[in-house]
Amino acid sequence: MTSNLIEGQSFPPRYKLDRKISSSPGCEAWVATNEQTGDRVFVRVLLSTPTEDDWQKLTTSVDAARGLVHENINLVSSYGLESGLSYLLEPYISSGKPFSATDDDAWSILKQAIEALHYIHGLGLAHGNIHPHNLVVDHSRTLKLTGMGVSANWSSDSRHRDFLSPQIVSRGTANQTDDIYSLGCLIYSVLTGRFWEPGMQAESPLPPVIEPLLNRMMSESPFDRNVSLTDIRSELASYFDDDDSHIATVDFTAPKSTSAEYSLQTPVTARQSRGVSPRLAAIGLAGLLVVAILTFFLLPESDRTTVPTKTHTTVQDHSQNQPAQSNTASTEPGVSPFAAARLEFMQQEGEKVAREILRLQLDLEDQGVLLWGNDDFTVITNRLDAAEELFRERQLEKSLETYNAVQASLKVLLARIPGELATQIERGDQALADADHRAALEAFTIATAIEPGNADLKKKLIRAENLDEVLRLVRRAEMLEQEASLDDALSTYEKAHDMDELWEPAANGIGRVRETIRHSQFQQAMSLAFQAISVKDYELARSHFTTAQKILPDSTEPADGLSQVTQAETSDAITDVRKKAEASMVDGAWREAISSYEAALTISDSLDFARAGLKQAKWRLGLDLGLDKYLSDPPLLQSDRELQSASALLRDAMRVEQPSDELKRRLDILARLISTARVEIPVTILSDGKTSVTVRKHAHLGTVENQVVYLIPGRYTITGERTGYRDVRENLTLIAGRPAPEITVTSRERIR
């Protein structure tokens, strides 16, 4: 169902609808402007006619709340029924937005809601309709609790009924336990990020310290909701304010890992030279020992004295003496050719194994095996030690098998490198995403050790090294943002972004703060514009509204503001003209009043006061002109038509309310003139008895010497005629109340 209301329509009386905000099958929400003051209001329109009982409950609740005075409460200012539609009016909250459970400062908004409810409950009242759309947050993040005492039927979103207690849904009278239930639903949404629905189960467990409280608050039984707002505020404050992970500034620092710190303490650098480490020198020496021991045991006992007894030497000694030893073994007297060949073969195999093991270990160390495969590498090293022990125990075959196994194990370890690299990169990327700077640093340290020439890995390692500082900067920026220190917050976010341009919280913070600054600048421009309107500086107001439009091109508010400027200018112009017209009416300056009213109708032809005033002014002007006409020339009443007109004028003039003394005087004169207009006045006409006398349009008297004629007030022409003499003419004006006149009519001038 819709209301058929349209933008620009007058509804309710004295208000013009600007735009529709939202609608549901039962209710519409509009923004409207007071046509006289320019004030903006929020209009709720109920699309179905409420029962008399429901309307009585509503008006009683609204009237009971009129005495509430609190910065976080927005009360219904008026209500009524117009054109078959019930409506409620509330002050419009500029740039207001419904409360969102996912907002960074959701807890700060909840705290304001709790304070407002504490105030309401302290006065023995209840709100009865708490849901997100009735919690409006303005641009300064100040909560405005709306819909006080308003039924859920007036909500433009049916889902908000889910926030109402079972008792309210069943149309019971609201009490304070119903507010506790709705508040619990809001807290649940903040903690879980989910829109509350009755009977739903949380996908993730609620905090243990809060869950018992919520269970009581959201109980279906009102008796179980007997929880004081003071206790609710205290427990929530303890949870949200004491635990950084539950407020907007989140500490992403990962828990300390002893093993990670230990592994990162091992220096990992690319090998600067191919110099041989003591460990690898020992492996080379072990290879020589293999040859020496084999030679000792394979030669006949009589020939063993010819084998050099010095077995411990350096790697450099091995490289210098190796040819001599080979020659000695092949030329020593008493050694069979087979034994010599076998010794030479064993020597070559031992050297080959030693060189391969040495190469594999060098490659593994160059690729950071001590970081990613230290345990396996240690096991292999221990097996090398075991192989040496086997040699000392003269278990030659097992020792060679062990060396071969060591060689194979090193190859397996080397083959693990690509997979290990991929694992560390994936782990490091995930650690970066999880803001775990220690894990990221460990992973990319290992990855760059495996592949030191990879530029992309070096960049990621730098990101990991900077992540802790980036997180600190972002946390600082979030705190500054919450404190509304927007310039400092933006600067801090930008520092974090400069250190890691891929860190999304920094980039998002920059965008969010810039947007907030834009909105702040927008609101400032709008505020200055409305201030300019209040002091009637309309050009300045237009300038500020235009600035606001440039800041937020998609906002409709500047256009609405410019419309208000035009309306204010028009209203002022109409007011000025009206004052001038009314002053002229008081002064009796009817022509000036007519000009003023006509000017007002030129501005707007629908002005009732101007239409009525113009009609009144024209009537009064006609009245004055009529009075002037008859009072300045009373003989006009001699005519029956003029007498009737004067009588009608007198009757019309009697309708004047509170006539002035001057008007009364003039009307009295006219009344006397009308009353005597047909009262005959004796007129004495004197002549010589020889002149024929005629009162034109009245009577022919003939030759008379003295005759009285009765005439009504008016103008007369009396003529005298005599043969041989020039005719004479006398004009006579009779006015009632003056002495009876005598007039002589005699023709005395001869015609020559």
Secondary structure, 3 states (H helix, E strand, C coil): CCCCCCCCCECCCCEEEEEEEEECCCEEEEEEEECCCCCEEEEEEECCCCCHHHHHHHHHHHHHCCCCCCCCECCCCEEEEECCEEEEEEECCCCCEECCCCCCCHHHHHHHHHHHHHHHHHCCCCCCCCCHHHEEECCCCCEEECCCCCCHHHCCCHHHHHHCCHHHHCCCCCCHHHHHHHHHHHHHHHHHCCCCCCCCCCCCCCCCCCHHHHHHHCCCCHHHHCCCHHHHHHHHHHHHHHCHHHCCCCCCCCCCCHHHHHHHHCCCCCCCCCCCCHHHHHHHHHHHHHHHHHHHHHCCHHHHHHCCCCCCCCHHHHHHHHHHHHHHHHHCCCCCHHHHHHHHHHHHHHHHHHHHHHHHHHHHHHCCHHHHCHHHHHHHHHHHHHHHHHHHCCCHHHHHHHHHHHHHHHHHHHHCHHHHHHHHHHHHHHHHHCCCHHHHHHHHHHHHHHCCCCHHHHHHHHHHHHHHHHHHHHHHHHHHHHCCCHHHHHHHHHHHHHHCCCCHHHHHHHHHHHHHHHHHHHHHHHHHHHHHHHCCCHHHHHHHHHHHHHHCCCCCHHHHHHHHHHHHHHHHHHHHHHHHHHHHHHHCCHHHHHHHHHHHHHHCCCCHHHHHHHHHHHHHHHHHHHHHHHHHCHHHHHCHHHHHHHHHHHHHHCCCCCCCHHHHHHHHHHHHHHHCCCCCEEEEEECCCCCEEEECCCEEEEECCEEEEEECCEEEEEEEECCCECCEEEEEEECCCCCCCEEECCCCCECC
